[in-house]
């Protein structure tokens, strides 16, 4: 599927590598895309840019994998989870979107409605990104939306199954991960096993991104062989 001519993927299209172009094309052409990509390859930025073009609400699913290690932290649930929104925020900034005006945050919206003396519905104009932890997906239906599952290598097979089994055919699903950087034991990660499970399905495309654009130091660090 050709990119819309009016924006050229928010200026990113002329700079895409062949791998990145295959990734973007796959997002438009397939219902499910699973990308195994190194750090710094633009995987989240390109997924969010495509989601904006697709013009459906974006559900951005993150995994608060560090919560058990960090223990109790002060603040509301939204404040505690906001640290996991940073890849989404960075991606929105890359395509010249204001994260404050795009990302749903119940507390921020309520405060803004009070400040402006208007309804919350009025304040929600322009909101299209909805961060969500898999902890709160039980019993929900995912339909008519674009879904990004970020840092997918940190989801267990059980957690991924909980997400996938709630997806309707009206959704696009983009699973983003790097099998070489797991924050959970590699044996517990469901990312690679689910890529194997889906790879022969006609609605699924498996792609990879290998060029880290952050520079020489980051690329050399990625060649380190873990014991």
C-alpha positions as CSV (number, residue, x, y, z in Angstrom):
1,X,0.0,0.0,0.0
2,X,1.5,3.4,-1.0
3,X,2.0,6.0,1.7
4,X,-0.5,8.9,1.6
5,X,1.1,11.6,-0.6
6,X,0.0,14.5,1.5
7,X,2.3,13.8,4.4
8,X,4.9,11.2,3.4
9,X,4.6,9.6,6.8
10,X,5.1,13.0,8.5
11,X,8.4,13.6,6.7
12,X,9.9,10.2,7.7
13,X,9.3,8.4,4.4
14,X,12.3,9.8,2.4
15,X,14.6,8.6,5.2
16,X,13.3,5.0,5.5
17,X,15.7,2.1,5.0
18,X,14.4,-0.9,3.0
19,X,13.8,-2.7,6.2
20,X,11.8,0.2,7.7
21,X,9.8,0.5,4.4
22,X,8.9,-3.2,4.6
23,X,7.8,-2.7,8.2
24,X,5.6,0.3,7.3
25,X,4.1,-1.5,4.3
26,X,3.3,-4.5,6.4
27,X,1.4,-2.4,8.9
28,X,-0.9,-1.1,6.2
29,X,-1.2,-4.5,4.4
30,X,-1.6,-7.0,7.3
31,X,-3.8,-7.2,10.4
32,X,-0.9,-8.4,12.6
33,X,2.7,-7.3,12.3
34,X,5.3,-8.6,14.7
35,X,8.7,-6.9,14.5
36,X,11.8,-8.1,16.2
37,X,13.9,-5.0,16.2
38,X,17.1,-3.7,17.9
39,X,17.0,-0.6,20.1
40,X,17.1,2.7,18.2
41,X,15.6,1.3,14.9
42,X,12.6,3.6,14.9
43,X,10.1,0.7,15.6
44,X,7.8,2.6,17.9
45,X,8.0,5.9,16.1
46,X,7.0,4.3,12.8
47,X,4.2,2.3,14.4
48,X,2.7,5.4,16.0
49,X,3.1,7.4,12.7
50,X,1.2,4.7,10.9
51,X,-1.5,4.6,13.6
52,X,-2.1,8.3,13.1
53,X,-2.6,7.8,9.4
54,X,-4.9,4.8,10.0
55,X,-7.2,7.3,11.8
56,X,-8.4,4.8,14.5
57,X,-8.0,5.2,18.2
58,X,-4.6,3.9,19.3
59,X,-4.4,1.5,22.3
60,X,-0.8,1.5,23.5
61,X,-0.2,-1.5,25.7
62,X,2.8,-1.5,27.9
63,X,4.0,-3.9,30.6
64,X,4.9,-2.4,34.0
65,X,7.5,-5.2,34.4
66,X,9.6,-3.2,36.9
67,X,6.8,-2.7,39.5
68,X,7.6,-5.7,41.6
69,X,11.2,-4.6,41.9
70,X,10.5,-0.9,42.6
71,X,8.0,-1.6,45.4
72,X,5.6,1.0,46.7
73,X,5.8,4.4,45.1
74,X,3.7,7.5,46.0
75,X,1.2,8.9,43.5
76,X,-1.9,8.0,41.6
77,X,-2.1,5.0,39.3
78,X,-1.8,7.3,36.3
79,X,1.3,8.9,37.8
80,X,2.9,5.5,38.5
81,X,2.3,4.2,35.0
82,X,3.3,7.4,33.2
83,X,7.0,6.3,33.2
84,X,6.0,3.6,30.8
85,X,4.4,6.1,28.3
86,X,7.8,7.6,27.4
87,X,8.3,5.6,24.1
88,X,4.8,6.7,23.1
89,X,5.5,10.3,24.0
90,X,8.8,10.3,22.2
91,X,7.2,8.9,19.1
92,X,4.4,11.5,19.1
93,X,7.0,14.3,19.3
94,X,8.8,12.8,16.4
95,X,5.7,13.3,14.2
96,X,5.0,16.8,15.6
97,X,2.1,15.7,17.8
98,X,1.6,17.3,21.3
99,X,1.4,14.3,23.7
100,X,-0.6,16.3,26.2
101,X,-3.3,16.9,23.6
102,X,-3.2,13.3,22.2
103,X,-2.8,10.9,25.2
104,X,-5.8,10.1,27.4
105,X,-5.2,10.8,31.1
106,X,-8.4,11.0,33.2
107,X,-6.9,13.2,35.9
108,X,-5.3,15.6,33.5
109,X,-8.5,15.9,31.5
110,X,-10.6,16.5,34.6
111,X,-8.3,19.2,35.8
112,X,-8.2,20.9,32.4
113,X,-12.0,20.8,32.2
114,X,-12.3,22.5,35.5
115,X,-9.7,25.1,34.5
116,X,-11.5,25.9,31.2
117,X,-15.0,25.5,32.8
118,X,-16.1,23.1,30.1
119,X,-17.1,19.4,30.0
120,X,-14.6,16.7,29.9
121,X,-16.0,15.7,26.5
122,X,-15.0,19.1,25.1
123,X,-11.5,18.7,26.5
124,X,-11.2,15.3,24.9
125,X,-11.3,16.7,21.3
126,X,-8.1,15.5,19.7
127,X,-7.4,12.6,22.1
128,X,-6.6,9.5,20.2
129,X,-3.9,7.6,22.2
130,X,-5.0,5.4,25.1
131,X,-2.1,3.8,27.1
132,X,-3.2,0.6,28.9
133,X,-1.6,-1.9,31.1
134,X,-2.5,-5.6,30.5
135,X,-3.4,-5.8,34.1
136,X,-6.7,-4.1,33.2
137,X,-7.6,-6.0,30.1
138,X,-9.5,-8.8,31.7
139,X,-13.1,-8.9,30.4
140,X,-12.5,-6.2,27.8
141,X,-13.1,-6.2,24.0
142,X,-10.6,-4.7,21.6
143,X,-12.3,-3.5,18.5
144,X,-12.1,-0.8,15.8
145,X,-8.7,0.4,16.9
146,X,-5.0,0.2,16.2
147,X,-3.1,-1.7,19.0
148,X,0.6,-1.4,19.7
149,X,2.1,-3.9,22.1
150,X,5.4,-2.3,23.1
151,X,8.4,-4.1,24.6
152,X,6.7,-7.3,23.7
153,X,9.6,-9.4,24.8
154,X,8.7,-8.6,28.4
155,X,5.3,-10.2,28.1
156,X,4.8,-13.9,29.0
157,X,2.9,-16.2,26.7
158,X,-0.1,-16.0,29.1
159,X,-0.1,-12.2,29.1
160,X,0.1,-12.1,25.3
161,X,-2.7,-14.7,25.0
162,X,-4.9,-12.5,27.2
163,X,-4.4,-9.6,24.7
164,X,-4.6,-11.5,21.5
165,X,-7.8,-13.4,22.4
166,X,-9.6,-10.0,23.0
167,X,-8.8,-8.6,19.5
168,X,-11.6,-8.3,16.9
169,X,-10.9,-8.4,13.2
170,X,-11.6,-4.7,13.0
171,X,-8.2,-4.0,14.7
172,X,-4.6,-3.6,13.5
173,X,-2.1,-5.1,15.9
174,X,1.6,-4.2,16.0
175,X,3.8,-6.2,18.3
176,X,7.1,-4.5,18.9
177,X,10.0,-6.3,20.7
178,X,13.6,-7.2,20.8
179,X,14.4,-10.8,21.7
180,X,17.9,-9.8,22.8
181,X,16.7,-7.4,25.5
182,X,14.3,-9.1,27.9
183,X,13.7,-7.8,31.4
184,X,12.2,-11.2,32.4
185,X,13.9,-14.6,32.1
186,X,14.1,-15.3,28.4
187,X,12.5,-18.7,28.9
188,X,9.3,-17.0,30.2
189,X,9.0,-14.5,27.3
190,X,6.1,-15.3,24.9
191,X,7.4,-13.0,22.1
192,X,9.4,-15.4,20.0
193,X,7.0,-18.4,20.7
194,X,4.1,-16.3,19.5
195,X,6.0,-15.2,16.4
196,X,6.4,-18.9,15.6
197,X,2.8,-19.5,16.3
198,X,1.5,-16.8,14.0
199,X,4.1,-16.8,11.2
200,X,2.2,-19.0,8.7
201,X,-1.1,-17.2,9.1
202,X,-2.1,-15.1,6.0
203,X,-3.0,-12.1,8.1
204,X,0.4,-11.9,9.8
205,X,3.7,-10.5,8.7
206,X,7.0,-11.0,10.7
207,X,9.6,-8.4,10.0
208,X,13.0,-7.3,11.5
209,X,14.9,-4.1,11.9
210,X,18.6,-4.3,12.4
211,X,20.0,-0.7,12.0
212,X,20.4,1.2,15.3
213,X,20.4,5.0,14.4
214,X,21.6,6.1,17.8
215,X,25.3,5.9,16.8
216,X,28.5,4.0,17.1
217,X,28.5,3.4,20.9
218,X,24.9,2.1,21.0
219,X,25.6,-0.3,18.0
220,X,28.8,-1.6,19.5
221,X,27.0,-2.2,22.9
222,X,24.4,-4.3,21.1
223,X,27.1,-6.7,19.9
224,X,28.1,-7.7,23.4
225,X,27.5,-11.4,24.0
226,X,25.6,-12.2,27.2
227,X,26.8,-15.1,29.3
